[in-house]
Amino acid sequence: MAPSALGDFDSNIGILIVGHGSRNNLAIKEFAELVSQLKSLLPGITVEYGYLEFAKPVISEALDRLRNKSIKKVIAIPLMLFAAAHAKNDIPALLNSYSLEHDLEICYGRELGINNLMIGAAGQRVSEAISSSSNNSFPIEKTLLVVVGRGSSDPDANSNVSKITRLLVEGMGFGWGETVFSGVTFPLVEPGLRHSLKLDFPRIVVFPYFLFSGVLVSRIRNQTLMVARDHPTFEFLNAKYLGSHYLVLETILERINEVLNGNNSMNCSLCKYRSNLLGFEHEVGFPQKSHHHHVEGVSDGCILCEEECTGECELKVPPSSHDHDHDHDHDHDHDHDHDHDHDHDHDHERMPYPNSEHPLGPVTLRHPKQTKI
């Protein structure tokens, strides 16, 4: 989508890009670079960004900057792959509070979600991984695609990762596709990969459906390497995460355009907070509020890695203290993260995830054999 597709843009309107935030230096750098590229596509339009936690500027500081530039209306876009608790609760709660306190109109846009652009970006990352192999003529119908999502206690967000997998498998002609997660839900990366090997596909492409770098992306690589070492007859290819792919940028422009045209809407038919979703009926009507005040703006970076996460933090910290994959409700994200670089439980007030004791789920991360890298 060309920037001109935004049409006439009132100078009193500003754009806020909301990120999750991370302690990982490379993740913060990548997010800032993406916003910089977005600004270049929107000349003359005021664009700021803020983080929900673990980085600065925080959301309120970014909104202050917009108000100081005489912005009267803000279009806020959550840079989240899918809508889970961050996009549904935490971010809108903060925006609503700020709007009421400062009498500022804030229009909340959709998460990136699933569209042809995001599928195209994902397909290119997977194709790049295949092309990097010394045997790039290997039949794709004999190749297994494993898509790794961040994992959430929101089944709607998790199901979207499975949809990404199916669209890639069918669109590109893979022999089979599996979906695994880096935390919170099941199956997790290592046990999921080990189960996938039983399908006996000689080549496996592992694709982290994340926006940016971080400890979770490093965890995916490390656990893939662990499984690959145990099974040397299989070929494992690691695809790159999405990053600031130009099709991701076009999706952001599409989300801004939706707000401008008045056709912005979220899919609420499978939202656990609004519908009696199977297994999550007790969460209907849960209050919309943020749970991130204690980590908002805490910007001390990781001291173990200079830039890209190596996963060294997982070696330094005993499994019992860092693998708390309780109900943390990341989008992906992730991200979580979004691309998110920790698994602490901020959601003590939220309902417990009903499948937290699943044998292929979070419990396995706390098992020494599963966390050793």
N, C-alpha and C positions, 0 to 999 in steps of 0.2 A: 504494500500500500504506500503510495507516494505521500509525502507530507502535505501536499496540496489537497489531499482527500479530506483533511480536517476542515476545509472551507474557511469562512471568515472566523477569525479567532479574536474575541474581544480582549483588549489589552488589560482589562480588569480581572481576567481569568488566569489563574496559575495552575500548574500541574505539580502534584506531590506524588513521588514514587516511593512506596513504602516497602522497605526490606525487612527481613527478619533480624539480621545482625549476626555477628560471629566473632569469636575470639581469634579466629584464624586470619592471619595477615593477608594471605593471597585471596581469600574469599571476599574480604572487604575491598581489596584493590580491584578485583574483578567486577564487583557491584558498581563501584565508582566509575570504572571504565565504561560499563554498559550505559549508565546514566549520561556520561559524557557523549557517547555516540548518539544517544537519544536526543540530547540537546542540539547536536549538529543537524539532526533531521527536522528540528522545530525552531528555525531561526526566528528571533523576535518574540518567542514565547517564553515566559518565565517558568523554569523547571527547577524544583528542589527535591531533595530526597532525605528521608529520615528512617531510623531503625527502631524496631520494636524493642530490642534488647541487645546487650553486649557490644554496642558500638555507638559512636556519636557521628553526626547529630541524631538525637532522639526525635521522635515524631513531632513533639510539641515545639522543639527548637526549629525544625524545618518549617512548621506553620508560622512561627514568629517571623522567620525570614520573609516568607511570602507576604505577611501583613505589613512588614516594614517596607515592602516594595509596592505598597498601595494596592495589593491584590484584594478584591472583594469577594471573589468566588474561587473555590479550589476544587479541582478534579483530582481525587485521590485514587491511585491505582495500586492495589496490593500486588507486589511482584512475587506472587506465590503460584506454584504450578497448579495446585488444586485447592478447593475450598474445604478446609477443616476448621478447627477451633480458632486458629490465628485469624483467618480471613472472615469467619462467621461471627466471632465473639470479640477477641482481644483488640484487633485494629478498629472495628467500628465503635467499640465502647470508648476507646481513647479519642477518636474523632468526634463522637457525639459530645463528650465532655468538653472538649476544646471549643467546639462550635457554640455550645450554650454559654460558656464562660466569656467568649470574646465576640459573640454575635457575628460569627463568620459563616457564610454559606459553604458547606462542604458536600460535594456530590461524590458518593462512593462508587467506584467502578468494580468490574468483575475481576476475578483472578484470571491468569492466563488460560487455564482450562484446556480443552481439546478442540482443535480446529485443524484445517488442512495445513496451516502454516507450521504449527507445532509438530505435527506428524512429519512434515517435510524436513524440519530441522533435525528431528530424531533420526529419520531415515538417512540423512547425510552423515551424521555422526557414526551410525552403524556401518554405512558403506565405507567410510574412511578407515575404520578398523579392519574391515575385510581387505581393503586395498593395501594396507600396510603389511599384510602377511606375505611371506616369501612364496606362498602357494595361493595366490589370489584367484586362481582358476578353479579352486575346489568347488564342487557343486553346492549351490546354496540349499538345495532340497535335502542335502545330507548334513546340514548345519542346524544346530539348536540355538535359538535366541533366548537369552535370559535377561529380562528387564528387571532392574532393581529400583524399587521405589523407596522413599524415605520411611514410610510406615506411619500410620495414625490410628487412633482409637475411633476414628470416624470411618465407618465402612463405605460410605459414599466416595470419600477420597481414595481409599484403597482400591475400590472397584474401578476407578478411572485409570489406575496404573495397569490393571489387567486389560482394560480396553485399549490402551496404548500398545500393549504387547500384541493383542490380536490384530490391530490395524497394521502394525509393522510386519507381522508374520504373513498375513494374507497379501499385503501390498508388495512385499519383496520376495515372497515365495520360499520362506524358510521351511525346513522339514517339520519343525515343531517350535512351540514357544512356551516358556514358563515365566511366572512372575514371582519374585521374592522381595523381601523388604529388609532394610538395614536396622529396624527396631520397632518396638511397640506392638506390632502385629505379627502374623505368621504367614508363610514360613520365612525364617531368617536366611541370610545369605549362605552361610556354610552348610547347614543341614539341607537347605533347598537345593544347593548345587550337588550335594552328594546324592540326593534323591533323583535329580535330573540325569545323573550319569547312568542310572539304570535304564534309561531310554536308549543308551548305546549309540548316541550320535558322536562321531569321532571329532567333530569340531564344535566348540561352544563359544558364542559371542556373548560377553557379559557387558551390558549397557546400563550404567547408572543414570536413571532419569532424574537428574539433578540440574539445577541451574549453575551452581558454582562449586568450587573446591571446598575442602573441609575435612574434618576427622572422619566423617561418615564415608566420604568417597575413598579416603585412605583405608578405612576399615574394609570396604568392599574389595579393593585391590589386594589387600593383605590376606583376606580370607579366600579370595579366588586363588591366589598364589599357594596358599596352604593346601587347598584341594588339588590343585594342579600338580604339586610335588608328590602327593599321595597317589596320583593317577597319571604317570608320565606318558601313557599311550594316547591320551586325549590332548587335543590342541585347544588352548584357551586364548581368546583374543579379547583384549580390554578396549572397549569403545570409550571415547571421551564424553564427559558430561556436556550439556547443551551450551553453556557459556553465553557469550554475547553474539550468538548466531544472528545473522541479519533477519531470519524469519521470526526469531523471538522478538526482535525490535519491531518488526511489522505487526506482530500480535499486540504489542503494547499500544501502538498507534490505533489499531482496531478497537481496543478497549476504550481508549480516549474518545474515539469517534462515536462509539455506542452511547456514551454519556451525553455528548453534544447533540446527538440526534434523538435522544429520549427513548432509545430502545435497549437500555441497559437492564438486564435482569439475571437473577441467579436461578439455578435449578433447585427448587425446594421440594420436589416430589419425593426425593430420597434423603432429605435432610433429617438426621436423627433428632434434631431439636424441634421439628415441625410436623413430622409424620410418625405414625406408630410403626417404625421400622423393625422388622423381625429381630428380636434379641436385644433391642435398644429402646423398648417402649418406655422405660423409666426415665429417659432423658428428655422427653417431650416437654417443652416449655422451660428448659433450663435458662436461668437469667443470663442476659448478655452483659458480660463484664470482663475486664482485663485481669490477668493474673501475673503480670510481669513487672510490677512496680519495683520489686526488690532487685531486679537485674537491669532495669532501664538505665542506659547510659554507662553501665559498667564496662569500660573499654580497655581494660588491661589485656594486651595481646598475649598469645601463647609464647612463653619464653623458651620452649624446647625446639621450635622450628623458626628459621629465619623468615621463610615465606610460605611455601607450600607445605601442607601438613604431611608428616611422615608416618603418623600413627604412633609416634614415640610416647605420647601421653598415655596410651593404652598399655604400654609396657611399664611405665613408671608407676601407675596407679593400680593397686590390687583390684581384681574383678569385683569384689564385694562392694567397692566404693564408687566405681565408675560405670558399671553396667546396670543402672537403675532404669531399665526400660519399662517404667510404670506408665501410667496414662499421661503422656506428655503432649499428645495431640499436635504433632508437627505436620506441616503440610507437605513437607517434602521432602515437602518438602519435605520438606523439607529443611523434602531444602530443603528436610531439615532440615529446607531448608529445605533448608532450604535449604536445606543447605545450612545445616545447623551443626554445631560442633560439640554438642554435649547431650547427655541423656538424663539429666536431673529431672526430678518430678516437681514441676511448678504447680501442678494442678491438684493440690490436695483437696480443694473444695469441689472438684468435679467427680462425676460418678466413676467408679472403678470400671476398667475395661473388662467385659465379661469373659474374655478368652485369655486372660493373662497367664493362666497356668497351662496353656496349650503346649504339648511336648515339642513342637517345632517353633514355638514362639519365644517370647522374651526370657523365659526361664533358662533356655539353653545358653543364652549369653552369659549367665552367671555361673555356668559350669566351667571349671578350670580347663577341661579339654577343649572346650569350644572357644575360649577367650585367649588361649595361648597362641602367639603369633611367631 
